[in-house]
Amino acid sequence: DGGITQSPKYLFRKEGQNVTLSCEQNLNHDAMYWYRQDPGQGLRLIYYSQIVNDFQKGDIAEGYSVSREKKESFPLTVTSAQKNPTAFYLCASSIDWTVGSYNSPLHFGNGTRLTVT
Amino acid sequence: DAKTTQPTSMDCAEGRAANLPCNHSTISGNEYVYWYRQIHSQGPQYIIHGLKNNETNEMASLIITEDRKSSTLILPHATLRDTAVYYCIVRVARNSGNTPLVFGKGTRLSVIA
């Protein structure tokens, strides 16, 4: 079945350590996204990628980094510079990013819950 | 950028229709209305979207007012599994091209047996 896989589901790290969250999709989607969700809050955009080897900062990119070397993969690194890294992280993809393509819904993974102590 | 306003929470009896309202009074003519839902500790799930006309699929119906300033998502026969947070989103468009969907806090729907 096609879909988005995020791993691991739960992740624990010590403060000061970098950690990389995995996101893989087999939907052949061009665009991929990372969102962060805090308890009782909506989703906030961290980074997004329209196509392989290209990505842009979202609303809260500070303390995070990404890469898009393959179409299927969009890993997110939470660096030690991120002041409040404990959160629920969601990866998503959509078919394309063409101008005027308002018709392209997002497909989400089931998230990684990161706890930093 | 068009913003949306939704009630914080709603209850619905199992088997009855759940009508979730959304206000988007500043919507632009080429912006779609999207609805997603998020069941606890899972990723959001796409439900439906529309531009001007009413839309229906196997999950729900979307009713958009003629002036497009508000819409209603209808779950015709709510079940306990429909308990979730429902997000109404208007696709934001900027001069540089498309931008990702912006999620607010949504409406927490509780379906009660």
Interface residues (C-beta under 8 A of the other chain):
Chain A: I4 Q6 Y33 Y35 G40 Q41 G42 L43 R44 L45 Y48 G58 F88 L90 C91 A92 W97 T98 V99 G100 S101 Y102 N103 P105 L106 H107 F108 G109 N110 G111 R113
Chain B: N30 E31 Y32 Y34 Y36 S41 Q42 G43 P44 Q45 Y46 H49 L51 Y87 R91 A93 G97 N98 P100 L101 V102 F103 G104 K105 G106
